[in-house]
Amino acid sequence: MKPTQVDFPAGAVRGSGTVLAVVDVAGLPGVITDRTPFHPVDHTWPDQPADTGTLNGEPVVATLLGAVAADGSVTVGSEIPARRGDDGYDWVVVHRVDGPAPEVGDVVDLQVDAHRRAALSRAHTACHVVALALNQVLADAWRKEVIRDGIGNPDFDKLALTSSRMTPDEARDTYRLGKSLRKKGFDTAALLDDPQAVAEQVMATVREWAAADASVGIETTGPHLTDMRYWCCEVPQGTYRIPCGGTHVTSLRELGEVSVRYETPDAATVIAVTTVAPPA
């Protein structure tokens, strides 16, 4: 089976595709097409939820990754025994449809819920920009040399992040400030002593970047799920370019007002809660 070509990196919310197969997904049809504008949830790093919408007018209630083995068998979502891009599989998008299944060979209309997509895109972009602003705010909290981000700040986000989850216009990033991070030279007091002050500095940095009309774009190395995709953001200090498989806005101005707070459920955990209030 051919791997699915994906159009969501370019911002597409509508398109058409030819049905390649229909599989059972928890009692509902899972429709695989040769191309799609739908963004699927990644089974190994489920940060951005899957798109919903319609396929030929029938509700698409979930959009999942599928892995097609050499013998033609298809596993979907959490049942996939490999990571996306591993050899031995063709990677496809599976549209779980609450309605009649089309026939193999049919050309179907695919319509993403654009309002929900936009809210998830804002959350994902805000998540990245807040994390990178945090890198800048915490730049002096390191006593050793560590990897650096795109504009030269120590990459706290990459070193400490353990999970990231988005909902419409909100993101929650969990950081672990354990022994491993302290051994790398990070002074945890810089974040734990006054998280509100850190949040205010982060929000000021994000507002500065938005006022400069920082642009956002997605670079891709090809049209398929396994091709690399990079989130690129031009801020006054330079260019960020980080691997990312999600969807995004095209400018930080589109975010409107971004707020962040840092929750500390224990002495070694910080949860960044980022919310977006888009322009009216």
C-alpha positions, 0 to 999 in steps of 0.5 A, spaced: 500 500 500 502 506 498 504 511 504 499 517 505 501 524 502 499 529 507 497 536 506 496 539 513 503 541 513 501 547 508 495 548 512 490 545 508 483 543 511 480 540 505 482 536 500 480 529 496 483 522 496 482 515 493 480 510 498 486 505 498 483 500 504 478 500 509 479 497 516 476 495 522 478 500 528 474 498 534 468 497 530 468 503 526 470 503 519 477 506 518 478 509 511 485 509 508 486 514 502 492 516 498 492 523 501 489 527 506 489 534 509 487 531 516 493 531 522 493 524 525 495 523 533 502 520 533 502 514 537 509 515 540 508 522 542 501 524 542 502 531 543 497 534 538 490 531 538 488 528 531 483 532 527 476 531 526 471 533 521 468 529 515 469 524 510 463 525 504 459 528 509 460 523 515 463 524 521 471 523 522 471 521 529 478 520 530 484 520 525 490 515 527 496 513 524 496 506 521 502 501 519 502 497 513 507 491 514 510 487 508 504 482 508 499 487 507 496 487 514 495 494 518 495 496 525 492 502 527 494 507 533 496 504 540 497 497 536 502 499 532 509 495 534 514 500 531 515 507 531 513 512 526 518 511 520 521 505 522 523 500 516 519 495 514 512 499 514 508 503 510 505 509 514 498 511 512 493 516 515 486 512 518 480 516 518 475 513 523 468 514 520 462 514 524 457 512 518 457 508 512 464 506 509 466 508 502 469 503 497 476 502 495 477 506 489 472 511 491 474 518 491 472 522 497 471 529 500 475 530 506 473 536 510 477 538 517 474 542 522 477 548 521 475 552 527 478 546 532 484 545 527 486 553 528 485 552 536 490 546 536 495 550 531 495 556 536 496 552 542 502 548 539 505 554 536 504 558 543 507 551 546 513 552 542 514 559 543 513 559 550 518 554 551 523 557 547 522 564 551 523 560 557 530 557 555 532 565 554 529 567 561 533 561 564 540 562 560 544 564 566 541 558 571 546 553 568 553 552 570 556 547 565 555 547 557 549 544 555 546 543 548 543 550 545 537 552 542 536 555 535 539 562 537 544 560 542 540 559 549 541 553 553 536 548 551 532 547 558 526 545 554 529 539 550 533 537 556 527 537 561 521 536 557 518 529 559 511 530 556 507 535 552 499 535 551 495 540 547 487 542 547 484 547 543 488 554 545 491 551 551 498 546 552 501 543 558 508 541 558 511 537 564 518 538 566 523 534 570 528 537 574 531 531 577 538 529 579 540 528 571 538 535 570 542 538 576 548 534 574 548 537 567 549 544 571 542 547 572 540 551 578 533 548 579 532 554 584 532 559 578 525 556 576 522 553 583 524 559 587 519 564 584 515 561 578 511 567 577 516 572 576 519 567 571 512 567 567 512 574 567 519 574 564 517 569 559 510 572 557 514 579 556 519 575 551 513 572 547 510 579 547 516 582 544 517 577 539 509 578 537 510 585 536 516 584 531 511 580 527 515 574 528 513 569 522 512 562 523 513 556 517 513 549 516 519 546 512 518 539 509 523 534 506 517 531 502 510 529 502 509 523 507 508 522 514 515 519 515 518 525 511 521 530 516 518 536 518 521 543 521 517 548 525 521 555 523 520 561 527 524 568 525 525 572 532 529 578 532 535 574 535 535 569 530 531 563 527 528 557 531 528 550 527 526 544 531 523 538 528 515 538 529 510 534 526 504 538 528 500 544 525 501 551 526 499 559 525 503 563 520 505 569 525 506 570 532 501 575 531 495 570 530 496 568 537 493 574 540 494 574 548 499 568 550 499 567 558 503 562 562 503 559 569 508 554 572 505 549 577 509 545 581 506 539 584 512 536 587 520 539 588 522 535 582 516 537 577 514 543 573 508 544 569 507 549 564 500 551 562 500 556 556 493 559 554 491 563 548 486 568 547 486 569 540 484 576 537 477 577 536 
